[in-house]
């Protein structure tokens, strides 16, 4: 197994960071950046692009969830006022 193989990187992530840092997408991304920097080109550029894409998707998902929560809270408040 190569020194920088995905299997080694995963084991290192798990041993250094533990599962508590995988509670959020951002936690996983923070843990992955050092290992992505070890990749040779063009794999590194490709992995960086994928990680940035995942961050943008996560940010959009978070914004939608916040919006939905506000809408639900507003609906709940209206129902309790009417009830």
ChimeraX attribute file (.defattr): number of C-alpha atoms within 10 A of each C-alpha:
attribute: neighborCount
match mode: 1-to-1
recipient: residues
	/A:1	7
	/A:2	7
	/A:3	8
	/A:4	14
	/A:5	12
	/A:6	13
	/A:7	12
	/A:8	13
	/A:9	17
	/A:10	14
	/A:11	11
	/A:12	14
	/A:13	18
	/A:14	15
	/A:15	10
	/A:16	11
	/A:17	14
	/A:18	10
	/A:19	12
	/A:20	10
	/A:21	17
	/A:22	15
	/A:23	9
	/A:24	10
	/A:25	14
	/A:26	15
	/A:27	14
	/A:28	17
	/A:29	17
	/A:30	13
	/A:31	17
	/A:32	17
	/A:33	13
	/A:34	12
	/A:35	18
	/A:36	19
	/A:37	14
	/A:38	13
	/A:39	16
	/A:40	10
	/A:41	10
	/A:42	8
	/A:43	13
	/A:44	15
	/A:45	14
	/A:46	12
	/A:47	18
	/A:48	15
	/A:49	12
	/A:50	12
	/A:51	18
	/A:52	12
	/A:53	12
	/A:54	15
	/A:55	15
	/A:56	12
	/A:57	13
	/A:58	15
	/A:59	14
	/A:60	12
	/A:61	12
	/A:62	12
	/A:63	12
	/A:64	12
	/A:65	12
	/A:66	12
	/A:67	12
	/A:68	12
	/A:69	12
	/A:70	12
	/A:71	12
	/A:72	12
	/A:73	12
	/A:74	12
	/A:75	12
	/A:76	12
	/A:77	12
	/A:78	11
	/A:79	10
	/A:80	9
	/A:81	8
	/A:82	7
	/A:83	6
